Amino acid sequence: MIGIGVGNSAFEVDYFKKTYTVLFPLFPDPEFKIHKLVGEVRTPYFIGVKNQKGAAPKVYYSKLGGAKDAEELLKKLLANSGLQ
């Protein structure tokens, strides 16, 4: 799992990571370069991608909007990934 700080500087991303004890990698995107590459979707936006041996990565989950329950979101991502 990674997070993209759309429109955020490295300072802002670091502050967010420390304030909310985020345990996964966060990447700043102050110039919206990553945001543009994923289609300029509104935030928050969740994308689950599965690496496949010998094939291109596959998007298995894509949803706009915040998660009301982080544990439920993680369960849904794991279930949809086919890893469970």
Biopython code that builds the backbone (N, CA, C, O; Angstrom):
import numpy as np
from Bio.PDB.StructureBuilder import StructureBuilder

atoms = [
    (1, "MET", "N", (0.851, -1.160, 0.000)),
    (1, "MET", "CA", (0.000, 0.000, 0.000)),
    (1, "MET", "C", (0.898, 1.224, 0.000)),
    (1, "MET", "O", (1.904, 1.272, 0.707)),
    (2, "ILE", "N", (0.524, 2.207, -0.796)),
    (2, "ILE", "CA", (1.228, 3.486, -0.818)),
    (2, "ILE", "C", (0.185, 4.596, -0.819)),
    (2, "ILE", "O", (-0.988, 4.359, -1.105)),
    (3, "GLY", "N", (0.618, 5.794, -0.502)),
    (3, "GLY", "CA", (-0.241, 6.963, -0.566)),
    (3, "GLY", "C", (0.417, 8.029, -1.418)),
    (3, "GLY", "O", (1.638, 8.183, -1.394)),
    (4, "ILE", "N", (-0.381, 8.763, -2.167)),
    (4, "ILE", "CA", (0.117, 9.847, -3.010)),
    (4, "ILE", "C", (-0.454, 11.153, -2.465)),
    (4, "ILE", "O", (-1.670, 11.322, -2.374)),
    (5, "GLY", "N", (0.430, 12.067, -2.108)),
    (5, "GLY", "CA", (0.010, 13.384, -1.618)),
    (5, "GLY", "C", (-0.225, 14.309, -2.806)),
    (5, "GLY", "O", (0.654, 15.090, -3.170)),
    (6, "VAL", "N", (-1.395, 14.223, -3.404)),
    (6, "VAL", "CA", (-1.723, 15.011, -4.592)),
    (6, "VAL", "C", (-1.688, 16.503, -4.246)),
    (6, "VAL", "O", (-2.443, 16.974, -3.395)),
    (7, "GLY", "N", (-0.802, 17.230, -4.919)),
    (7, "GLY", "CA", (-0.669, 18.661, -4.676)),
    (7, "GLY", "C", (0.104, 18.993, -3.414)),
    (7, "GLY", "O", (0.207, 20.163, -3.043)),
    (8, "ASN", "N", (0.646, 17.990, -2.751)),
    (8, "ASN", "CA", (1.348, 18.205, -1.493)),
    (8, "ASN", "C", (2.859, 18.133, -1.646)),
    (8, "ASN", "O", (3.387, 17.344, -2.431)),
    (9, "SER", "N", (3.548, 18.980, -0.875)),
    (9, "SER", "CA", (5.009, 18.990, -0.847)),
    (9, "SER", "C", (5.510, 17.862, 0.047)),
    (9, "SER", "O", (4.731, 17.225, 0.754)),
    (10, "ALA", "N", (6.819, 17.623, 0.007)),
    (10, "ALA", "CA", (7.435, 16.614, 0.870)),
    (10, "ALA", "C", (7.208, 16.983, 2.339)),
    (10, "ALA", "O", (6.966, 16.099, 3.161)),
    (11, "PHE", "N", (7.282, 18.254, 2.678)),
    (11, "PHE", "CA", (7.042, 18.705, 4.048)),
    (11, "PHE", "C", (5.621, 18.351, 4.499)),
    (11, "PHE", "O", (5.424, 17.828, 5.596)),
    (12, "GLU", "N", (4.645, 18.635, 3.654)),
    (12, "GLU", "CA", (3.242, 18.350, 3.993)),
    (12, "GLU", "C", (2.991, 16.855, 4.153)),
    (12, "GLU", "O", (2.293, 16.431, 5.073)),
    (13, "VAL", "N", (3.559, 16.068, 3.261)),
    (13, "VAL", "CA", (3.393, 14.613, 3.331)),
    (13, "VAL", "C", (4.038, 14.078, 4.609)),
    (13, "VAL", "O", (3.465, 13.222, 5.283)),
    (14, "ASP", "N", (5.229, 14.581, 4.944)),
    (14, "ASP", "CA", (5.916, 14.146, 6.158)),
    (14, "ASP", "C", (5.112, 14.527, 7.403)),
    (14, "ASP", "O", (4.999, 13.734, 8.337)),
    (15, "TYR", "N", (4.557, 15.732, 7.415)),
    (15, "TYR", "CA", (3.733, 16.175, 8.542)),
    (15, "TYR", "C", (2.511, 15.265, 8.703)),
    (15, "TYR", "O", (2.191, 14.851, 9.818)),
    (16, "PHE", "N", (1.831, 14.954, 7.603)),
    (16, "PHE", "CA", (0.661, 14.076, 7.627)),
    (16, "PHE", "C", (1.038, 12.695, 8.154)),
    (16, "PHE", "O", (0.339, 12.128, 8.993)),
    (17, "LYS", "N", (2.153, 12.160, 7.652)),
    (17, "LYS", "CA", (2.616, 10.829, 8.048)),
    (17, "LYS", "C", (2.877, 10.770, 9.550)),
    (17, "LYS", "O", (2.486, 9.806, 10.208)),
    (18, "LYS", "N", (3.532, 11.788, 10.095)),
    (18, "LYS", "CA", (3.849, 11.823, 11.530)),
    (18, "LYS", "C", (2.603, 12.079, 12.372)),
    (18, "LYS", "O", (2.420, 11.449, 13.413)),
    (19, "THR", "N", (1.754, 12.989, 11.935)),
    (19, "THR", "CA", (0.550, 13.357, 12.699)),
    (19, "THR", "C", (-0.413, 12.187, 12.827)),
    (19, "THR", "O", (-1.001, 11.978, 13.888)),
    (20, "TYR", "N", (-0.576, 11.416, 11.739)),
    (20, "TYR", "CA", (-1.550, 10.324, 11.725)),
    (20, "TYR", "C", (-0.914, 8.938, 11.809)),
    (20, "TYR", "O", (-1.590, 7.932, 11.596)),
    (21, "THR", "N", (0.375, 8.882, 12.117)),
    (21, "THR", "CA", (1.114, 7.631, 12.276)),
    (21, "THR", "C", (0.844, 6.678, 11.102)),
    (21, "THR", "O", (0.434, 5.534, 11.296)),
    (22, "VAL", "N", (1.076, 7.162, 9.917)),
    (22, "VAL", "CA", (0.873, 6.370, 8.707)),
    (22, "VAL", "C", (2.051, 5.412, 8.552)),
    (22, "VAL", "O", (3.206, 5.839, 8.546)),
    (23, "LEU", "N", (1.763, 4.130, 8.429)),
    (23, "LEU", "CA", (2.806, 3.116, 8.403)),
    (23, "LEU", "C", (3.240, 2.683, 7.008)),
    (23, "LEU", "O", (4.198, 1.923, 6.867)),
    (24, "PHE", "N", (2.548, 3.154, 5.980)),
    (24, "PHE", "CA", (2.921, 2.786, 4.614)),
    (24, "PHE", "C", (3.583, 3.985, 3.931)),
    (24, "PHE", "O", (3.433, 5.118, 4.389)),
    (25, "PRO", "N", (4.313, 3.745, 2.842)),
    (25, "PRO", "CA", (5.025, 4.842, 2.166)),
    (25, "PRO", "C", (4.070, 5.878, 1.582)),
    (25, "PRO", "O", (3.035, 5.541, 1.005)),
    (26, "LEU", "N", (4.442, 7.142, 1.746)),
    (26, "LEU", "CA", (3.703, 8.261, 1.165)),
    (26, "LEU", "C", (4.639, 9.016, 0.229)),
    (26, "LEU", "O", (5.814, 9.217, 0.537)),
    (27, "PHE", "N", (4.109, 9.428, -0.906)),
    (27, "PHE", "CA", (4.912, 10.134, -1.896)),
    (27, "PHE", "C", (4.295, 11.497, -2.190)),
    (27, "PHE", "O", (3.099, 11.589, -2.468)),
    (28, "PRO", "N", (5.105, 12.557, -2.130)),
    (28, "PRO", "CA", (4.591, 13.885, -2.476)),
    (28, "PRO", "C", (4.378, 13.992, -3.982)),
    (28, "PRO", "O", (5.095, 13.368, -4.764)),
    (29, "ASP", "N", (3.400, 14.776, -4.376)),
    (29, "ASP", "CA", (3.109, 15.008, -5.790)),
    (29, "ASP", "C", (2.736, 16.480, -5.975)),
    (29, "ASP", "O", (1.623, 16.799, -6.394)),
    (30, "PRO", "N", (3.694, 17.388, -5.653)),
    (30, "PRO", "CA", (3.366, 18.814, -5.662)),
    (30, "PRO", "C", (2.987, 19.370, -7.033)),
    (30, "PRO", "O", (2.252, 20.354, -7.122)),
    (31, "GLU", "N", (3.478, 18.756, -8.084)),
    (31, "GLU", "CA", (3.185, 19.246, -9.432)),
    (31, "GLU", "C", (2.108, 18.411, -10.138)),
    (31, "GLU", "O", (1.894, 18.563, -11.341)),
    (32, "PHE", "N", (1.431, 17.529, -9.389)),
    (32, "PHE", "CA", (0.312, 16.721, -9.902)),
    (32, "PHE", "C", (0.734, 15.753, -11.019)),
    (32, "PHE", "O", (-0.107, 15.339, -11.816)),
    (33, "LYS", "N", (2.020, 15.388, -11.089)),
    (33, "LYS", "CA", (2.485, 14.487, -12.151)),
    (33, "LYS", "C", (1.881, 13.091, -12.012)),
    (33, "LYS", "O", (1.374, 12.537, -12.988)),
    (34, "ILE", "N", (1.930, 12.522, -10.812)),
    (34, "ILE", "CA", (1.350, 11.193, -10.585)),
    (34, "ILE", "C", (-0.157, 11.259, -10.769)),
    (34, "ILE", "O", (-0.759, 10.377, -11.381)),
    (35, "HIS", "N", (-0.756, 12.306, -10.238)),
    (35, "HIS", "CA", (-2.197, 12.507, -10.342)),
    (35, "HIS", "C", (-2.649, 12.492, -11.800)),
    (35, "HIS", "O", (-3.671, 11.889, -12.128)),
    (36, "LYS", "N", (-1.904, 13.142, -12.658)),
    (36, "LYS", "CA", (-2.244, 13.158, -14.084)),
    (36, "LYS", "C", (-2.100, 11.775, -14.706)),
    (36, "LYS", "O", (-2.904, 11.389, -15.554)),
    (37, "LEU", "N", (-1.074, 11.021, -14.286)),
    (37, "LEU", "CA", (-0.850, 9.683, -14.839)),
    (37, "LEU", "C", (-1.977, 8.707, -14.508)),
    (37, "LEU", "O", (-2.226, 7.769, -15.266)),
    (38, "VAL", "N", (-2.659, 8.917, -13.385)),
    (38, "VAL", "CA", (-3.762, 8.014, -13.016)),
    (38, "VAL", "C", (-5.124, 8.573, -13.414)),
    (38, "VAL", "O", (-6.155, 8.080, -12.956)),
    (39, "GLY", "N", (-5.133, 9.599, -14.264)),
    (39, "GLY", "CA", (-6.392, 10.072, -14.832)),
    (39, "GLY", "C", (-7.025, 11.249, -14.115)),
    (39, "GLY", "O", (-8.199, 11.541, -14.340)),
    (40, "GLU", "N", (-6.281, 11.932, -13.259)),
    (40, "GLU", "CA", (-6.772, 13.112, -12.543)),
    (40, "GLU", "C", (-8.078, 12.857, -11.798)),
    (40, "GLU", "O", (-8.998, 13.675, -11.824)),
    (41, "VAL", "N", (-8.136, 11.711, -11.140)),
    (41, "VAL", "CA", (-9.325, 11.366, -10.360)),
    (41, "VAL", "C", (-9.406, 12.258, -9.121)),
    (41, "VAL", "O", (-8.394, 12.772, -8.645)),
    (42, "ARG", "N", (-10.613, 12.431, -8.614)),
    (42, "ARG", "CA", (-10.790, 13.177, -7.370)),
    (42, "ARG", "C", (-10.211, 12.361, -6.229)),
    (42, "ARG", "O", (-10.011, 11.153, -6.358)),
    (43, "THR", "N", (-9.946, 13.014, -5.127)),
    (43, "THR", "CA", (-9.393, 12.313, -3.961)),
    (43, "THR", "C", (-10.381, 12.371, -2.810)),
    (43, "THR", "O", (-11.176, 13.308, -2.734)),
    (44, "PRO", "N", (-10.355, 11.405, -1.921)),
    (44, "PRO", "CA", (-9.496, 10.231, -1.937)),
    (44, "PRO", "C", (-9.970, 9.218, -2.978)),
    (44, "PRO", "O", (-11.155, 9.137, -3.302)),
    (45, "TYR", "N", (-9.026, 8.465, -3.479)),
    (45, "TYR", "CA", (-9.309, 7.435, -4.473)),
    (45, "TYR", "C", (-8.450, 6.220, -4.151)),
    (45, "TYR", "O", (-7.260, 6.363, -3.871)),
    (46, "PHE", "N", (-9.031, 5.041, -4.187)),
    (46, "PHE", "CA", (-8.328, 3.809, -3.848)),
    (46, "PHE", "C", (-8.212, 2.932, -5.085)),
    (46, "PHE", "O", (-9.192, 2.693, -5.791)),
    (47, "ILE", "N", (-6.996, 2.456, -5.336)),
    (47, "ILE", "CA", (-6.742, 1.550, -6.449)),
    (47, "ILE", "C", (-5.976, 0.353, -5.912)),
    (47, "ILE", "O", (-4.931, 0.513, -5.281)),
    (48, "GLY", "N", (-6.488, -0.843, -6.158)),
    (48, "GLY", "CA", (-5.788, -2.074, -5.800)),
    (48, "GLY", "C", (-5.186, -2.651, -7.066)),
    (48, "GLY", "O", (-5.895, -2.885, -8.044)),
    (49, "VAL", "N", (-3.880, -2.881, -7.054)),
    (49, "VAL", "CA", (-3.172, -3.410, -8.223)),
    (49, "VAL", "C", (-2.429, -4.664, -7.809)),
    (49, "VAL", "O", (-1.743, -4.681, -6.787)),
    (50, "LYS", "N", (-2.566, -5.712, -8.604)),
    (50, "LYS", "CA", (-1.901, -6.985, -8.319)),
    (50, "LYS", "C", (-0.842, -7.242, -9.387)),
    (50, "LYS", "O", (-1.132, -7.245, -10.583)),
    (51, "ASN", "N", (0.392, -7.459, -8.927)),
    (51, "ASN", "CA", (1.451, -7.872, -9.855)),
    (51, "ASN", "C", (1.199, -9.309, -10.255)),
    (51, "ASN", "O", (0.838, -10.144, -9.425)),
    (52, "GLN", "N", (1.393, -9.593, -11.546)),
    (52, "GLN", "CA", (1.171, -10.936, -12.066)),
    (52, "GLN", "C", (2.437, -11.419, -12.750)),
    (52, "GLN", "O", (2.988, -10.726, -13.604)),
    (53, "LYS", "N", (2.890, -12.580, -12.387)),
    (53, "LYS", "CA", (4.097, -13.140, -12.976)),
    (53, "LYS", "C", (3.915, -13.332, -14.481)),
    (53, "LYS", "O", (2.984, -14.004, -14.925)),
    (54, "GLY", "N", (4.804, -12.741, -15.246)),
    (54, "GLY", "CA", (4.762, -12.898, -16.692)),
    (54, "GLY", "C", (3.675, -12.107, -17.399)),
    (54, "GLY", "O", (3.435, -12.306, -18.590)),
    (55, "ALA", "N", (3.018, -11.213, -16.674)),
    (55, "ALA", "CA", (1.941, -10.416, -17.284)),
    (55, "ALA", "C", (1.958, -9.005, -16.697)),
    (55, "ALA", "O", (2.629, -8.736, -15.701)),
    (56, "ALA", "N", (1.214, -8.126, -17.329)),
    (56, "ALA", "CA", (1.112, -6.759, -16.835)),
    (56, "ALA", "C", (0.344, -6.739, -15.512)),
    (56, "ALA", "O", (-0.517, -7.588, -15.285)),
    (57, "PRO", "N", (0.650, -5.774, -14.639)),
    (57, "PRO", "CA", (-0.122, -5.654, -13.401)),
    (57, "PRO", "C", (-1.608, -5.488, -13.713)),
    (57, "PRO", "O", (-1.976, -4.930, -14.747)),
    (58, "LYS", "N", (-2.457, -5.978, -12.808)),
    (58, "LYS", "CA", (-3.908, -5.937, -13.017)),
    (58, "LYS", "C", (-4.577, -5.112, -11.914)),
    (58, "LYS", "O", (-4.352, -5.339, -10.726)),
    (59, "VAL", "N", (-5.405, -4.151, -12.335)),
    (59, "VAL", "CA", (-6.201, -3.378, -11.383)),
    (59, "VAL", "C", (-7.381, -4.249, -10.976)),
    (59, "VAL", "O", (-8.177, -4.657, -11.822)),
    (60, "TYR", "N", (-7.496, -4.535, -9.676)),
    (60, "TYR", "CA", (-8.586, -5.384, -9.199)),
    (60, "TYR", "C", (-9.572, -4.630, -8.316)),
    (60, "TYR", "O", (-10.605, -5.177, -7.930)),
    (61, "TYR", "N", (-9.255, -3.366, -7.993)),
    (61, "TYR", "CA", (-10.156, -2.578, -7.164)),
    (61, "TYR", "C", (-9.950, -1.116, -7.519)),
    (61, "TYR", "O", (-8.814, -0.657, -7.639)),
    (62, "SER", "N", (-11.042, -0.384, -7.688)),
    (62, "SER", "CA", (-10.969, 1.022, -8.027)),
    (62, "SER", "C", (-12.214, 1.708, -7.480)),
    (62, "SER", "O", (-13.334, 1.385, -7.875)),
    (63, "LYS", "N", (-12.010, 2.671, -6.554)),
    (63, "LYS", "CA", (-13.178, 3.294, -5.923)),
    (63, "LYS", "C", (-12.866, 4.716, -5.474)),
    (63, "LYS", "O", (-11.842, 4.969, -4.839)),
    (64, "LEU", "N", (-13.753, 5.631, -5.810)),
    (64, "LEU", "CA", (-13.666, 7.011, -5.370)),
    (64, "LEU", "C", (-14.337, 7.152, -4.008)),
    (64, "LEU", "O", (-15.380, 6.550, -3.752)),
    (65, "GLY", "N", (-13.738, 7.939, -3.157)),
    (65, "GLY", "CA", (-14.354, 8.263, -1.869)),
    (65, "GLY", "C", (-13.603, 7.663, -0.698)),
    (65, "GLY", "O", (-12.874, 6.680, -0.831)),
    (66, "GLY", "N", (-13.801, 8.279, 0.438)),
    (66, "GLY", "CA", (-13.132, 7.836, 1.654)),
    (66, "GLY", "C", (-13.678, 6.525, 2.186)),
    (66, "GLY", "O", (-14.790, 6.106, 1.866)),
    (67, "ALA", "N", (-12.867, 5.904, 2.997)),
    (67, "ALA", "CA", (-13.268, 4.659, 3.646)),
    (67, "ALA", "C", (-13.808, 4.994, 5.031)),
    (67, "ALA", "O", (-13.132, 5.657, 5.818)),
    (68, "LYS", "N", (-15.007, 4.544, 5.328)),
    (68, "LYS", "CA", (-15.586, 4.796, 6.645)),
    (68, "LYS", "C", (-14.924, 3.946, 7.711)),
    (68, "LYS", "O", (-14.864, 4.336, 8.877)),
    (69, "ASP", "N", (-14.426, 2.782, 7.311)),
    (69, "ASP", "CA", (-13.812, 1.855, 8.246)),
    (69, "ASP", "C", (-12.567, 1.261, 7.583)),
    (69, "ASP", "O", (-12.679, 0.492, 6.628)),
    (70, "ALA", "N", (-11.385, 1.617, 8.086)),
    (70, "ALA", "CA", (-10.137, 1.171, 7.473)),
    (70, "ALA", "C", (-10.013, -0.347, 7.458)),
    (70, "ALA", "O", (-9.539, -0.919, 6.477)),
    (71, "GLU", "N", (-10.431, -0.997, 8.524)),
    (71, "GLU", "CA", (-10.333, -2.458, 8.591)),
    (71, "GLU", "C", (-11.207, -3.110, 7.522)),
    (71, "GLU", "O", (-10.802, -4.082, 6.884)),
    (72, "GLU", "N", (-12.407, -2.565, 7.335)),
    (72, "GLU", "CA", (-13.311, -3.107, 6.316)),
    (72, "GLU", "C", (-12.722, -2.922, 4.914)),
    (72, "GLU", "O", (-12.809, -3.820, 4.078)),
    (73, "LEU", "N", (-12.124, -1.755, 4.663)),
    (73, "LEU", "CA", (-11.487, -1.506, 3.366)),
    (73, "LEU", "C", (-10.354, -2.501, 3.132)),
    (73, "LEU", "O", (-10.248, -3.067, 2.044)),
    (74, "LEU", "N", (-9.519, -2.721, 4.122)),
    (74, "LEU", "CA", (-8.409, -3.663, 3.971)),
    (74, "LEU", "C", (-8.906, -5.087, 3.724)),
    (74, "LEU", "O", (-8.323, -5.820, 2.925)),
    (75, "LYS", "N", (-9.978, -5.476, 4.405)),
    (75, "LYS", "CA", (-10.564, -6.801, 4.168)),
    (75, "LYS", "C", (-11.059, -6.920, 2.721)),
    (75, "LYS", "O", (-10.857, -7.944, 2.069)),
    (76, "LYS", "N", (-11.705, -5.864, 2.234)),
    (76, "LYS", "CA", (-12.238, -5.864, 0.868)),
    (76, "LYS", "C", (-11.096, -5.934, -0.148)),
    (76, "LYS", "O", (-11.183, -6.672, -1.130)),
    (77, "LEU", "N", (-10.031, -5.172, 0.082)),
    (77, "LEU", "CA", (-8.883, -5.199, -0.822)),
    (77, "LEU", "C", (-8.245, -6.588, -0.853)),
    (77, "LEU", "O", (-7.919, -7.104, -1.922)),
    (78, "LEU", "N", (-8.071, -7.181, 0.309)),
    (78, "LEU", "CA", (-7.466, -8.510, 0.383)),
    (78, "LEU", "C", (-8.346, -9.549, -0.305)),
    (78, "LEU", "O", (-7.850, -10.377, -1.069)),
    (79, "ALA", "N", (-9.640, -9.507, -0.040)),
    (79, "ALA", "CA", (-10.571, -10.468, -0.638)),
    (79, "ALA", "C", (-10.590, -10.348, -2.165)),
    (79, "ALA", "O", (-10.601, -11.356, -2.871)),
    (80, "ASN", "N", (-10.595, -9.105, -2.672)),
    (80, "ASN", "CA", (-10.646, -8.884, -4.113)),
    (80, "ASN", "C", (-9.316, -9.177, -4.808)),
    (80, "ASN", "O", (-9.279, -9.359, -6.025)),
    (81, "SER", "N", (-8.235, -9.224, -4.048)),
    (81, "SER", "CA", (-6.910, -9.436, -4.638)),
    (81, "SER", "C", (-6.690, -10.860, -5.104)),
    (81, "SER", "O", (-5.848, -11.115, -5.966)),
    (82, "GLY", "N", (-7.452, -11.798, -4.531)),
    (82, "GLY", "CA", (-7.243, -13.201, -4.849)),
    (82, "GLY", "C", (-6.123, -13.831, -4.031)),
    (82, "GLY", "O", (-5.767, -14.987, -4.258)),
    (83, "LEU", "N", (-5.571, -13.094, -3.094)),
    (83, "LEU", "CA", (-4.477, -13.594, -2.264)),
    (83, "LEU", "C", (-4.983, -14.344, -1.032)),
    (83, "LEU", "O", (-4.212, -15.019, -0.350)),
    (84, "GLN", "N", (-6.223, -14.229, -0.763)),
    (84, "GLN", "CA", (-6.812, -14.811, 0.451)),
    (84, "GLN", "C", (-7.314, -16.207, 0.202)),
    (84, "GLN", "O", (-7.839, -16.846, 1.114)),
]
sb = StructureBuilder()
sb.init_structure("model")
sb.init_model(0)
sb.init_chain("A")
sb.init_seg("    ")
for serial, (resi, resn, name, xyz) in enumerate(atoms, 1):
    if name == "N":
        sb.init_residue(resn, " ", resi, " ")
    sb.init_atom(name, np.array(xyz, "f"), 0.0, 1.0, " ", f" {name:<3s}", serial, name[0])
structure = sb.get_structure()
